[in-house]
Amino acid sequence: MAQFAPGVFRTLHGLFAVYKPPGVHWKSVRDTVETNLLKELNALKQRPPRQQIRFLPAGTEGSNGLEVTRVPSAVPVLADHVLVKGPAFTHIRVGTGHRLDIQSSGVFVLGIGHGNKLLKDMYNSHFTRDYTVRGMLGKATEDFTELGKTIEKTTYDHITREKLERILAVIQGTNQKALITHSHLDLQSQEAYDLAVQGKLRPMVKSPPIILGIRCLEFSPPEFTLEIQCMHETQQYLRKMIHEIGLELRSSAVCTQVRRSRDGPFTVDCSLLRTQWDLGSIQGAIRECRAQTEGVSRGNPDREAAEGPIPGPSRGAEGEGELRA
Amino acid sequence: MFLVVCRISRRCSLLNASNYAHFSRGLWHSAALTQRSQRKNEMVALRRLLGHIYGTERTTWSSVMLLRRHFTHLSTEGDATVMFSEQNLPSIKLYPQETKVLPGTDFNTLSEDLEGAPPLSPLEEITENEAAQIAADLPIPPASFTLQDYVDQSETLKKLVLLGVDLSKLEKRPNVANFLLRLDFERDVSRFLLFLKDVGLEDSQLGAFLSKNPFILSEDLENLQKRVSYLRLKEFSKEAVARMVAKAPYLLNFSIERLDNRLGFFQRELGLSTEKTRDLIIRLPRLLTGSLEPVRENLKVCEIELGFKKNEIQHIAIKVPKILTANKKKLMETFDYVHNIMGIPHHLIVKFPQVFNTKLLKMKERHLFLGFLGRAVYDPTKPNYVSLDKLTSTPNEIFCVEVAKASVQDYERFLKTL
């Protein structure tokens, strides 16, 4: 016995995360999810067709031969047949959170139905995001990616891990100053002090990209991997940062991979792979994420409400405090 | 007005019919300008005039016909609903102007009028049996955007739906809905269904076939028969013809010359024998009905940009006919990845042309996973060789266990680091 389609659709309102593979446009990811859902929803049990009262002729053997009478009977309306009406579900509102460009991969938040309102709330809460960015020294290109047109080639023998980390510390220091100016808080107040102690000081309005934390995960020349915690960024901004780190190191660098490992409360672990973009998995993911998104209050959330769902991954939260100290 | 018409009619019995037609039309135009009450007068006049003509019995039949046409012309304006309810065709409702040329039933109504039989008065008492025989169906709209409004009333549409024809898709195509409404199942549809059954289509395929190609109902049955016998003449077996017609519904709408041209095209361009061309067409019948330009283009791409030899292209096309209709850009992307990044030479690709049939993204992920495990060996002479066939056409679980020798969880975890 198949499930009742409108009932299943009712359970789909909410947010969930998918893992976007590199080389695919975010729009095609969204469209794939939508078509998969539509196909499965339409295959489920639909509403029964309306009944229509018709007076059908019926012959009965009467005393004087055949008598024709009309018998009221309920017949299903053929206009409600699926071949006449078309499939019951033709489109689903699937909204997207912060986007990822074609080359980048990672956690990509999608909202279905009423979840789109939560997406807006998520935008207004100005969550931080984690990225794993991989760079390669010795080359500079026009669009900062590996595949772009090469501008220059350099040596990188002189670069050590210490030199790289020194640059990273400088970057974090300058961003810390920008963070305070864009937070629009009086630094002398108790409120600002409390937030700063908890490591939750961050701008709650639109601002230029801000790096909250950056550290080197791996350094094996010419390749290096950075973990970046930031807000209001674009993927191209992170690539440009790799390029500038290369220049600061008296060399040049290109970005080979941008991978988002966390978007607000959504982590890699709870994101769905391409093979899991089906009704059952999405339903499960939405149910799980509902618990996390309950903290996001409706309307324009104040600071406290928005802080609620952040600390999902322990690593991110700790990393933030550690880097700030 | 009555007198004028009578006088004209007397004179017209001597005139020839065409002249009369002109005259009456002119009369009609002038009448159209007058008020509605006057129009009623004219109708009464015409009725009496007809009685007069019948009485004298000197007019030719043609002039009667012309008169009748004139009469119906008038009545379509005035008593449109009366006329329609007598005919059970919803198509007429959509197109009132059609009634002008409509056939013989009008004549019966006319003769009834002449006999002076009054229509049933609403106050007259009728017996139970008569009452039961009056079908009181819901009125149907004169115009609509969808076929939904007509399905419950029209026998033809009802039968088509039960056959499995997707009306919701058909009504979106231009002119198809009007075309379907004018059909009569017994007269127009059933013989085509019998014909398709003769060709060898299954019952379950008929609905899908008509959903794709409703225009076969407007073809001449003899022509269709000729096309099928042409295909049989070209030594396609009966099963093959059935398969081709089911897979490429528009096949039978193509004239014999066109079909011949197209078969010739594939044989010539690919340089295949007749036997192999036949196999190719049976495997992918939509080659015949699709556009030929992309096919030609893809062949050029294979030859010039991908650098395959003529006989290699032949081999690939026979194994994977889809390559001929594939997207040019996707073809080149796949080849670029397989040849330049995975480092597989041409002769191996020719051996496993399935690579052109799989999604590039899937192949990329699997190749990277094997590379990560150090198992990406595509050279048949080396140990731990992974054939391209296994890389591309096995499901995920089997690939993980048999080819990569890892668990599915590991594979998924790896995919999340890409």
Interface residues (C-beta under 8 A of the other chain):
Chain A: Y19 P21 P22 G23 V24 Q52 F55 P57 E67 V68 T69 R70 V77 L78 A79 H81 V82 L83 V84 K85 G86 P87 S105 R259 V268 S271 L273 R274 T275
Chain B: E128 N129 A132 Q133 A135 A136 L147 Q148 D149 V151 D152 K158 V161 G164 V165 D166 L167 S168 K169 G207 L361 K364 E365 N396 E412 L415 K416 T417 L418
